[in-house]
Amino acid sequence: MARFLDRDHPMFRQTWVRAVTVAVPLVGAGFELTLGSPLWGAIFAGLAGYALWELFLRGPRGGDRG
């Protein structure tokens, strides 16, 4: 089954691509919060958090079964 954000995809080999993948929804969250839309801000912040976890903080895939 395909993952939502596949960190092993060749596109994510470069660090700047991973950083932009985290930064874009984070900027979107800030934008939505400044417009007074906390629900969309929380959604975009959650997406940024997931991307940060998946692309930077998670360990190597060696024992991962997913």
mmCIF file of the N, C-alpha and C atoms, coordinates in Angstrom:
data_MODEL
# 
_entry.id   MODEL 
# 
loop_
_atom_site.group_PDB 
_atom_site.id 
_atom_site.type_symbol 
_atom_site.label_atom_id 
_atom_site.label_alt_id 
_atom_site.label_comp_id 
_atom_site.label_asym_id 
_atom_site.label_entity_id 
_atom_site.label_seq_id 
_atom_site.pdbx_PDB_ins_code 
_atom_site.Cartn_x 
_atom_site.Cartn_y 
_atom_site.Cartn_z 
_atom_site.occupancy 
_atom_site.B_iso_or_equiv 
_atom_site.pdbx_formal_charge 
_atom_site.auth_seq_id 
_atom_site.auth_comp_id 
_atom_site.auth_asym_id 
_atom_site.auth_atom_id 
_atom_site.pdbx_PDB_model_num 
ATOM 1   N N  . MET A 1 1  ? 0.832  -1.173 0.000  1.00 0.00 ? 1  MET A N  1 
ATOM 2   C CA . MET A 1 1  ? 0.000  0.000  0.000  1.00 0.00 ? 1  MET A CA 1 
ATOM 3   C C  . MET A 1 1  ? 0.885  1.248  0.000  1.00 0.00 ? 1  MET A C  1 
ATOM 4   N N  . ALA A 1 2  ? 0.553  2.207  -0.817 1.00 0.00 ? 2  ALA A N  1 
ATOM 5   C CA . ALA A 1 2  ? 1.342  3.423  -0.937 1.00 0.00 ? 2  ALA A CA 1 
ATOM 6   C C  . ALA A 1 2  ? 1.168  4.311  0.298  1.00 0.00 ? 2  ALA A C  1 
ATOM 7   N N  . ARG A 1 3  ? 2.250  4.953  0.688  1.00 0.00 ? 3  ARG A N  1 
ATOM 8   C CA . ARG A 1 3  ? 2.215  5.858  1.832  1.00 0.00 ? 3  ARG A CA 1 
ATOM 9   C C  . ARG A 1 3  ? 1.767  7.238  1.369  1.00 0.00 ? 3  ARG A C  1 
ATOM 10  N N  . PHE A 1 4  ? 1.222  8.032  2.307  1.00 0.00 ? 4  PHE A N  1 
ATOM 11  C CA . PHE A 1 4  ? 0.795  9.394  1.996  1.00 0.00 ? 4  PHE A CA 1 
ATOM 12  C C  . PHE A 1 4  ? 1.990  10.264 1.636  1.00 0.00 ? 4  PHE A C  1 
ATOM 13  N N  . LEU A 1 5  ? 3.083  10.120 2.388  1.00 0.00 ? 5  LEU A N  1 
ATOM 14  C CA . LEU A 1 5  ? 4.303  10.876 2.135  1.00 0.00 ? 5  LEU A CA 1 
ATOM 15  C C  . LEU A 1 5  ? 5.452  9.884  2.213  1.00 0.00 ? 5  LEU A C  1 
ATOM 16  N N  . ASP A 1 6  ? 5.930  9.457  1.061  1.00 0.00 ? 6  ASP A N  1 
ATOM 17  C CA . ASP A 1 6  ? 6.954  8.416  0.997  1.00 0.00 ? 6  ASP A CA 1 
ATOM 18  C C  . ASP A 1 6  ? 8.340  9.041  1.078  1.00 0.00 ? 6  ASP A C  1 
ATOM 19  N N  . ARG A 1 7  ? 8.969  8.919  2.235  1.00 0.00 ? 7  ARG A N  1 
ATOM 20  C CA . ARG A 1 7  ? 10.287 9.535  2.429  1.00 0.00 ? 7  ARG A CA 1 
ATOM 21  C C  . ARG A 1 7  ? 11.372 8.841  1.622  1.00 0.00 ? 7  ARG A C  1 
ATOM 22  N N  . ASP A 1 8  ? 11.108 7.662  1.096  1.00 0.00 ? 8  ASP A N  1 
ATOM 23  C CA . ASP A 1 8  ? 12.090 6.955  0.288  1.00 0.00 ? 8  ASP A CA 1 
ATOM 24  C C  . ASP A 1 8  ? 12.007 7.312  -1.195 1.00 0.00 ? 8  ASP A C  1 
ATOM 25  N N  . HIS A 1 9  ? 11.087 8.174  -1.555 1.00 0.00 ? 9  HIS A N  1 
ATOM 26  C CA . HIS A 1 9  ? 10.959 8.600  -2.946 1.00 0.00 ? 9  HIS A CA 1 
ATOM 27  C C  . HIS A 1 9  ? 12.202 9.400  -3.338 1.00 0.00 ? 9  HIS A C  1 
ATOM 28  N N  . PRO A 1 10 ? 12.702 9.200  -4.565 1.00 0.00 ? 10 PRO A N  1 
ATOM 29  C CA . PRO A 1 10 ? 13.929 9.895  -4.984 1.00 0.00 ? 10 PRO A CA 1 
ATOM 30  C C  . PRO A 1 10 ? 13.830 11.426 -4.902 1.00 0.00 ? 10 PRO A C  1 
ATOM 31  N N  . MET A 1 11 ? 12.635 11.958 -4.991 1.00 0.00 ? 11 MET A N  1 
ATOM 32  C CA . MET A 1 11 ? 12.477 13.408 -4.931 1.00 0.00 ? 11 MET A CA 1 
ATOM 33  C C  . MET A 1 11 ? 12.941 13.972 -3.585 1.00 0.00 ? 11 MET A C  1 
ATOM 34  N N  . PHE A 1 12 ? 12.830 13.203 -2.504 1.00 0.00 ? 12 PHE A N  1 
ATOM 35  C CA . PHE A 1 12 ? 13.159 13.687 -1.178 1.00 0.00 ? 12 PHE A CA 1 
ATOM 36  C C  . PHE A 1 12 ? 14.604 13.430 -0.767 1.00 0.00 ? 12 PHE A C  1 
ATOM 37  N N  . ARG A 1 13 ? 15.473 13.099 -1.706 1.00 0.00 ? 13 ARG A N  1 
ATOM 38  C CA . ARG A 1 13 ? 16.880 12.870 -1.377 1.00 0.00 ? 13 ARG A CA 1 
ATOM 39  C C  . ARG A 1 13 ? 17.577 14.153 -0.955 1.00 0.00 ? 13 ARG A C  1 
ATOM 40  N N  . GLN A 1 14 ? 17.205 15.269 -1.577 1.00 0.00 ? 14 GLN A N  1 
ATOM 41  C CA . GLN A 1 14 ? 17.845 16.540 -1.265 1.00 0.00 ? 14 GLN A CA 1 
ATOM 42  C C  . GLN A 1 14 ? 17.189 17.180 -0.047 1.00 0.00 ? 14 GLN A C  1 
ATOM 43  N N  . THR A 1 15 ? 18.008 17.704 0.835  1.00 0.00 ? 15 THR A N  1 
ATOM 44  C CA . THR A 1 15 ? 17.511 18.276 2.078  1.00 0.00 ? 15 THR A CA 1 
ATOM 45  C C  . THR A 1 15 ? 16.624 19.485 1.834  1.00 0.00 ? 15 THR A C  1 
ATOM 46  N N  . TRP A 1 16 ? 16.948 20.311 0.837  1.00 0.00 ? 16 TRP A N  1 
ATOM 47  C CA . TRP A 1 16 ? 16.147 21.512 0.613  1.00 0.00 ? 16 TRP A CA 1 
ATOM 48  C C  . TRP A 1 16 ? 14.731 21.164 0.171  1.00 0.00 ? 16 TRP A C  1 
ATOM 49  N N  . VAL A 1 17 ? 14.550 20.072 -0.547 1.00 0.00 ? 17 VAL A N  1 
ATOM 50  C CA . VAL A 1 17 ? 13.208 19.663 -0.968 1.00 0.00 ? 17 VAL A CA 1 
ATOM 51  C C  . VAL A 1 17 ? 12.393 19.237 0.257  1.00 0.00 ? 17 VAL A C  1 
ATOM 52  N N  . ARG A 1 18 ? 13.022 18.501 1.160  1.00 0.00 ? 18 ARG A N  1 
ATOM 53  C CA . ARG A 1 18 ? 12.328 18.108 2.390  1.00 0.00 ? 18 ARG A CA 1 
ATOM 54  C C  . ARG A 1 18 ? 11.980 19.328 3.237  1.00 0.00 ? 18 ARG A C  1 
ATOM 55  N N  . ALA A 1 19 ? 12.900 20.301 3.304  1.00 0.00 ? 19 ALA A N  1 
ATOM 56  C CA . ALA A 1 19 ? 12.645 21.513 4.086  1.00 0.00 ? 19 ALA A CA 1 
ATOM 57  C C  . ALA A 1 19 ? 11.494 22.324 3.500  1.00 0.00 ? 19 ALA A C  1 
ATOM 58  N N  . VAL A 1 20 ? 11.429 22.431 2.196  1.00 0.00 ? 20 VAL A N  1 
ATOM 59  C CA . VAL A 1 20 ? 10.325 23.163 1.554  1.00 0.00 ? 20 VAL A CA 1 
ATOM 60  C C  . VAL A 1 20 ? 9.010  22.430 1.768  1.00 0.00 ? 20 VAL A C  1 
ATOM 61  N N  . THR A 1 21 ? 9.055  21.107 1.767  1.00 0.00 ? 21 THR A N  1 
ATOM 62  C CA . THR A 1 21 ? 7.847  20.318 2.007  1.00 0.00 ? 21 THR A CA 1 
ATOM 63  C C  . THR A 1 21 ? 7.295  20.563 3.407  1.00 0.00 ? 21 THR A C  1 
ATOM 64  N N  . VAL A 1 22 ? 8.151  20.858 4.355  1.00 0.00 ? 22 VAL A N  1 
ATOM 65  C CA . VAL A 1 22 ? 7.710  21.189 5.712  1.00 0.00 ? 22 VAL A CA 1 
ATOM 66  C C  . VAL A 1 22 ? 7.306  22.660 5.792  1.00 0.00 ? 22 VAL A C  1 
ATOM 67  N N  . ALA A 1 23 ? 8.057  23.540 5.142  1.00 0.00 ? 23 ALA A N  1 
ATOM 68  C CA . ALA A 1 23 ? 7.849  24.981 5.276  1.00 0.00 ? 23 ALA A CA 1 
ATOM 69  C C  . ALA A 1 23 ? 6.566  25.478 4.620  1.00 0.00 ? 23 ALA A C  1 
ATOM 70  N N  . VAL A 1 24 ? 6.187  24.925 3.495  1.00 0.00 ? 24 VAL A N  1 
ATOM 71  C CA . VAL A 1 24 ? 5.011  25.432 2.776  1.00 0.00 ? 24 VAL A CA 1 
ATOM 72  C C  . VAL A 1 24 ? 3.730  25.294 3.604  1.00 0.00 ? 24 VAL A C  1 
ATOM 73  N N  . PRO A 1 25 ? 3.405  24.129 4.162  1.00 0.00 ? 25 PRO A N  1 
ATOM 74  C CA . PRO A 1 25 ? 2.196  24.093 5.000  1.00 0.00 ? 25 PRO A CA 1 
ATOM 75  C C  . PRO A 1 25 ? 2.341  24.895 6.285  1.00 0.00 ? 25 PRO A C  1 
ATOM 76  N N  . LEU A 1 26 ? 3.563  25.068 6.783  1.00 0.00 ? 26 LEU A N  1 
ATOM 77  C CA . LEU A 1 26 ? 3.762  25.885 7.972  1.00 0.00 ? 26 LEU A CA 1 
ATOM 78  C C  . LEU A 1 26 ? 3.463  27.354 7.675  1.00 0.00 ? 26 LEU A C  1 
ATOM 79  N N  . VAL A 1 27 ? 3.890  27.832 6.535  1.00 0.00 ? 27 VAL A N  1 
ATOM 80  C CA . VAL A 1 27 ? 3.552  29.197 6.113  1.00 0.00 ? 27 VAL A CA 1 
ATOM 81  C C  . VAL A 1 27 ? 2.048  29.314 5.895  1.00 0.00 ? 27 VAL A C  1 
ATOM 82  N N  . GLY A 1 28 ? 1.448  28.297 5.313  1.00 0.00 ? 28 GLY A N  1 
ATOM 83  C CA . GLY A 1 28 ? -0.003 28.302 5.129  1.00 0.00 ? 28 GLY A CA 1 
ATOM 84  C C  . GLY A 1 28 ? -0.742 28.358 6.453  1.00 0.00 ? 28 GLY A C  1 
ATOM 85  N N  . ALA A 1 29 ? -0.219 27.681 7.460  1.00 0.00 ? 29 ALA A N  1 
ATOM 86  C CA . ALA A 1 29 ? -0.843 27.718 8.785  1.00 0.00 ? 29 ALA A CA 1 
ATOM 87  C C  . ALA A 1 29 ? -0.778 29.123 9.363  1.00 0.00 ? 29 ALA A C  1 
ATOM 88  N N  . GLY A 1 30 ? 0.370  29.753 9.250  1.00 0.00 ? 30 GLY A N  1 
ATOM 89  C CA . GLY A 1 30 ? 0.505  31.121 9.731  1.00 0.00 ? 30 GLY A CA 1 
ATOM 90  C C  . GLY A 1 30 ? -0.409 32.078 8.997  1.00 0.00 ? 30 GLY A C  1 
ATOM 91  N N  . PHE A 1 31 ? -0.530 31.904 7.703  1.00 0.00 ? 31 PHE A N  1 
ATOM 92  C CA . PHE A 1 31 ? -1.414 32.739 6.892  1.00 0.00 ? 31 PHE A CA 1 
ATOM 93  C C  . PHE A 1 31 ? -2.860 32.582 7.322  1.00 0.00 ? 31 PHE A C  1 
ATOM 94  N N  . GLU A 1 32 ? -3.296 31.355 7.498  1.00 0.00 ? 32 GLU A N  1 
ATOM 95  C CA . GLU A 1 32 ? -4.677 31.112 7.913  1.00 0.00 ? 32 GLU A CA 1 
ATOM 96  C C  . GLU A 1 32 ? -4.955 31.649 9.314  1.00 0.00 ? 32 GLU A C  1 
ATOM 97  N N  . LEU A 1 33 ? -3.983 31.519 10.191 1.00 0.00 ? 33 LEU A N  1 
ATOM 98  C CA . LEU A 1 33 ? -4.168 32.037 11.554 1.00 0.00 ? 33 LEU A CA 1 
ATOM 99  C C  . LEU A 1 33 ? -4.253 33.560 11.558 1.00 0.00 ? 33 LEU A C  1 
ATOM 100 N N  . THR A 1 34 ? -3.479 34.231 10.707 1.00 0.00 ? 34 THR A N  1 
ATOM 101 C CA . THR A 1 34 ? -3.561 35.691 10.647 1.00 0.00 ? 34 THR A CA 1 
ATOM 102 C C  . THR A 1 34 ? -4.883 36.151 10.038 1.00 0.00 ? 34 THR A C  1 
ATOM 103 N N  . LEU A 1 35 ? -5.490 35.325 9.219  1.00 0.00 ? 35 LEU A N  1 
ATOM 104 C CA . LEU A 1 35 ? -6.788 35.667 8.641  1.00 0.00 ? 35 LEU A CA 1 
ATOM 105 C C  . LEU A 1 35 ? -7.937 35.350 9.594  1.00 0.00 ? 35 LEU A C  1 
ATOM 106 N N  . GLY A 1 36 ? -7.620 34.720 10.720 1.00 0.00 ? 36 GLY A N  1 
ATOM 107 C CA . GLY A 1 36 ? -8.645 34.414 11.704 1.00 0.00 ? 36 GLY A CA 1 
ATOM 108 C C  . GLY A 1 36 ? -9.361 33.105 11.459 1.00 0.00 ? 36 GLY A C  1 
ATOM 109 N N  . SER A 1 37 ? -8.673 32.150 10.853 1.00 0.00 ? 37 SER A N  1 
ATOM 110 C CA . SER A 1 37 ? -9.265 30.847 10.585 1.00 0.00 ? 37 SER A CA 1 
ATOM 111 C C  . SER A 1 37 ? -8.468 29.767 11.318 1.00 0.00 ? 37 SER A C  1 
ATOM 112 N N  . PRO A 1 38 ? -8.770 29.571 12.608 1.00 0.00 ? 38 PRO A N  1 
ATOM 113 C CA . PRO A 1 38 ? -7.956 28.641 13.390 1.00 0.00 ? 38 PRO A CA 1 
ATOM 114 C C  . PRO A 1 38 ? -8.101 27.179 12.964 1.00 0.00 ? 38 PRO A C  1 
ATOM 115 N N  . LEU A 1 39 ? -9.235 26.780 12.432 1.00 0.00 ? 39 LEU A N  1 
ATOM 116 C CA . LEU A 1 39 ? -9.395 25.390 12.002 1.00 0.00 ? 39 LEU A CA 1 
ATOM 117 C C  . LEU A 1 39 ? -8.439 25.072 10.854 1.00 0.00 ? 39 LEU A C  1 
ATOM 118 N N  . TRP A 1 40 ? -8.421 25.910 9.830  1.00 0.00 ? 40 TRP A N  1 
ATOM 119 C CA . TRP A 1 40 ? -7.512 25.674 8.712  1.00 0.00 ? 40 TRP A CA 1 
ATOM 120 C C  . TRP A 1 40 ? -6.060 25.844 9.129  1.00 0.00 ? 40 TRP A C  1 
ATOM 121 N N  . GLY A 1 41 ? -5.818 26.757 10.064 1.00 0.00 ? 41 GLY A N  1 
ATOM 122 C CA . GLY A 1 41 ? -4.465 26.900 10.591 1.00 0.00 ? 41 GLY A CA 1 
ATOM 123 C C  . GLY A 1 41 ? -4.000 25.633 11.278 1.00 0.00 ? 41 GLY A C  1 
ATOM 124 N N  . ALA A 1 42 ? -4.887 25.028 12.059 1.00 0.00 ? 42 ALA A N  1 
ATOM 125 C CA . ALA A 1 42 ? -4.544 23.779 12.740 1.00 0.00 ? 42 ALA A CA 1 
ATOM 126 C C  . ALA A 1 42 ? -4.345 22.641 11.741 1.00 0.00 ? 42 ALA A C  1 
ATOM 127 N N  . ILE A 1 43 ? -5.146 22.608 10.701 1.00 0.00 ? 43 ILE A N  1 
ATOM 128 C CA . ILE A 1 43 ? -5.005 21.557 9.677  1.00 0.00 ? 43 ILE A CA 1 
ATOM 129 C C  . ILE A 1 43 ? -3.654 21.675 8.990  1.00 0.00 ? 43 ILE A C  1 
ATOM 130 N N  . PHE A 1 44 ? -3.293 22.895 8.564  1.00 0.00 ? 44 PHE A N  1 
ATOM 131 C CA . PHE A 1 44 ? -2.002 23.090 7.901  1.00 0.00 ? 44 PHE A CA 1 
ATOM 132 C C  . PHE A 1 44 ? -0.840 22.852 8.860  1.00 0.00 ? 44 PHE A C  1 
ATOM 133 N N  . ALA A 1 45 ? -0.987 23.235 10.122 1.00 0.00 ? 45 ALA A N  1 
ATOM 134 C CA . ALA A 1 45 ? 0.065  22.977 11.108 1.00 0.00 ? 45 ALA A CA 1 
ATOM 135 C C  . ALA A 1 45 ? 0.233  21.469 11.323 1.00 0.00 ? 45 ALA A C  1 
ATOM 136 N N  . GLY A 1 46 ? -0.867 20.744 11.320 1.00 0.00 ? 46 GLY A N  1 
ATOM 137 C CA . GLY A 1 46 ? -0.790 19.290 11.434 1.00 0.00 ? 46 GLY A CA 1 
ATOM 138 C C  . GLY A 1 46 ? -0.079 18.660 10.249 1.00 0.00 ? 46 GLY A C  1 
ATOM 139 N N  . LEU A 1 47 ? -0.357 19.167 9.062  1.00 0.00 ? 47 LEU A N  1 
ATOM 140 C CA . LEU A 1 47 ? 0.333  18.660 7.870  1.00 0.00 ? 47 LEU A CA 1 
ATOM 141 C C  . LEU A 1 47 ? 1.833  18.949 7.947  1.00 0.00 ? 47 LEU A C  1 
ATOM 142 N N  . ALA A 1 48 ? 2.176  20.136 8.407  1.00 0.00 ? 48 ALA A N  1 
ATOM 143 C CA . ALA A 1 48 ? 3.597  20.482 8.555  1.00 0.00 ? 48 ALA A CA 1 
ATOM 144 C C  . ALA A 1 48 ? 4.259  19.590 9.599  1.00 0.00 ? 48 ALA A C  1 
ATOM 145 N N  . GLY A 1 49 ? 3.550  19.331 10.693 1.00 0.00 ? 49 GLY A N  1 
ATOM 146 C CA . GLY A 1 49 ? 4.097  18.456 11.727 1.00 0.00 ? 49 GLY A CA 1 
ATOM 147 C C  . GLY A 1 49 ? 4.303  17.037 11.230 1.00 0.00 ? 49 GLY A C  1 
ATOM 148 N N  . TYR A 1 50 ? 3.351  16.543 10.451 1.00 0.00 ? 50 TYR A N  1 
ATOM 149 C CA . TYR A 1 50 ? 3.487  15.198 9.888  1.00 0.00 ? 50 TYR A CA 1 
ATOM 150 C C  . TYR A 1 50 ? 4.675  15.131 8.931  1.00 0.00 ? 50 TYR A C  1 
ATOM 151 N N  . ALA A 1 51 ? 4.811  16.147 8.083  1.00 0.00 ? 51 ALA A N  1 
ATOM 152 C CA . ALA A 1 51 ? 5.937  16.170 7.144  1.00 0.00 ? 51 ALA A CA 1 
ATOM 153 C C  . ALA A 1 51 ? 7.262  16.255 7.891  1.00 0.00 ? 51 ALA A C  1 
ATOM 154 N N  . LEU A 1 52 ? 7.314  17.061 8.953  1.00 0.00 ? 52 LEU A N  1 
ATOM 155 C CA . LEU A 1 52 ? 8.528  17.161 9.757  1.00 0.00 ? 52 LEU A CA 1 
ATOM 156 C C  . LEU A 1 52 ? 8.883  15.804 10.371 1.00 0.00 ? 52 LEU A C  1 
ATOM 157 N N  . TRP A 1 53 ? 7.895  15.136 10.920 1.00 0.00 ? 53 TRP A N  1 
ATOM 158 C CA . TRP A 1 53 ? 8.123  13.824 11.521 1.00 0.00 ? 53 TRP A CA 1 
ATOM 159 C C  . TRP A 1 53 ? 8.598  12.814 10.480 1.00 0.00 ? 53 TRP A C  1 
ATOM 160 N N  . GLU A 1 54 ? 7.901  12.761 9.374  1.00 0.00 ? 54 GLU A N  1 
ATOM 161 C CA . GLU A 1 54 ? 8.185  11.741 8.362  1.00 0.00 ? 54 GLU A CA 1 
ATOM 162 C C  . GLU A 1 54 ? 9.510  11.989 7.645  1.00 0.00 ? 54 GLU A C  1 
ATOM 163 N N  . LEU A 1 55 ? 9.857  13.241 7.380  1.00 0.00 ? 55 LEU A N  1 
ATOM 164 C CA . LEU A 1 55 ? 11.027 13.525 6.553  1.00 0.00 ? 55 LEU A CA 1 
ATOM 165 C C  . LEU A 1 55 ? 12.297 13.810 7.342  1.00 0.00 ? 55 LEU A C  1 
ATOM 166 N N  . PHE A 1 56 ? 12.183 14.200 8.628  1.00 0.00 ? 56 PHE A N  1 
ATOM 167 C CA . PHE A 1 56 ? 13.381 14.573 9.377  1.00 0.00 ? 56 PHE A CA 1 
ATOM 168 C C  . PHE A 1 56 ? 13.562 13.798 10.680 1.00 0.00 ? 56 PHE A C  1 
ATOM 169 N N  . LEU A 1 57 ? 12.506 13.597 11.444 1.00 0.00 ? 57 LEU A N  1 
ATOM 170 C CA . LEU A 1 57 ? 12.660 13.084 12.804 1.00 0.00 ? 57 LEU A CA 1 
ATOM 171 C C  . LEU A 1 57 ? 12.574 11.574 12.923 1.00 0.00 ? 57 LEU A C  1 
ATOM 172 N N  . ARG A 1 58 ? 11.913 10.931 12.021 1.00 0.00 ? 58 ARG A N  1 
ATOM 173 C CA . ARG A 1 58 ? 11.728 9.484  12.099 1.00 0.00 ? 58 ARG A CA 1 
ATOM 174 C C  . ARG A 1 58 ? 13.035 8.762  11.790 1.00 0.00 ? 58 ARG A C  1 
ATOM 175 N N  . GLY A 1 59 ? 13.269 7.675  12.462 1.00 0.00 ? 59 GLY A N  1 
ATOM 176 C CA . GLY A 1 59 ? 14.506 6.910  12.275 1.00 0.00 ? 59 GLY A CA 1 
ATOM 177 C C  . GLY A 1 59 ? 14.558 6.192  10.939 1.00 0.00 ? 59 GLY A C  1 
ATOM 178 N N  . PRO A 1 60 ? 15.627 5.452  10.719 1.00 0.00 ? 60 PRO A N  1 
ATOM 179 C CA . PRO A 1 60 ? 15.746 4.702  9.463  1.00 0.00 ? 60 PRO A CA 1 
ATOM 180 C C  . PRO A 1 60 ? 14.698 3.623  9.327  1.00 0.00 ? 60 PRO A C  1 
ATOM 181 N N  . ARG A 1 61 ? 14.427 3.244  8.092  1.00 0.00 ? 61 ARG A N  1 
ATOM 182 C CA . ARG A 1 61 ? 13.347 2.330  7.791  1.00 0.00 ? 61 ARG A CA 1 
ATOM 183 C C  . ARG A 1 61 ? 13.709 0.870  8.062  1.00 0.00 ? 61 ARG A C  1 
ATOM 184 N N  . GLY A 1 62 ? 14.879 0.549  8.516  1.00 0.00 ? 62 GLY A N  1 
ATOM 185 C CA . GLY A 1 62 ? 15.328 -0.832 8.697  1.00 0.00 ? 62 GLY A CA 1 
ATOM 186 C C  . GLY A 1 62 ? 14.307 -1.770 9.297  1.00 0.00 ? 62 GLY A C  1 
ATOM 187 N N  . GLY A 1 63 ? 13.745 -1.488 10.450 1.00 0.00 ? 63 GLY A N  1 
ATOM 188 C CA . GLY A 1 63 ? 12.787 -2.383 11.101 1.00 0.00 ? 63 GLY A CA 1 
ATOM 189 C C  . GLY A 1 63 ? 11.351 -1.980 10.899 1.00 0.00 ? 63 GLY A C  1 
ATOM 190 N N  . ASP A 1 64 ? 11.124 -0.990 10.055 1.00 0.00 ? 64 ASP A N  1 
ATOM 191 C CA . ASP A 1 64 ? 9.770  -0.481 9.820  1.00 0.00 ? 64 ASP A CA 1 
ATOM 192 C C  . ASP A 1 64 ? 9.002  -1.441 8.926  1.00 0.00 ? 64 ASP A C  1 
ATOM 193 N N  . ARG A 1 65 ? 7.793  -1.781 9.332  1.00 0.00 ? 65 ARG A N  1 
ATOM 194 C CA . ARG A 1 65 ? 6.979  -2.705 8.548  1.00 0.00 ? 65 ARG A CA 1 
ATOM 195 C C  . ARG A 1 65 ? 5.958  -1.991 7.687  1.00 0.00 ? 65 ARG A C  1 
ATOM 196 N N  . GLY A 1 66 ? 5.879  -0.665 7.757  1.00 0.00 ? 66 GLY A N  1 
ATOM 197 C CA . GLY A 1 66 ? 4.848  0.092  7.045  1.00 0.00 ? 66 GLY A CA 1 
ATOM 198 C C  . GLY A 1 66 ? 5.227  0.526  5.741  1.00 0.00 ? 66 GLY A C  1 
# 
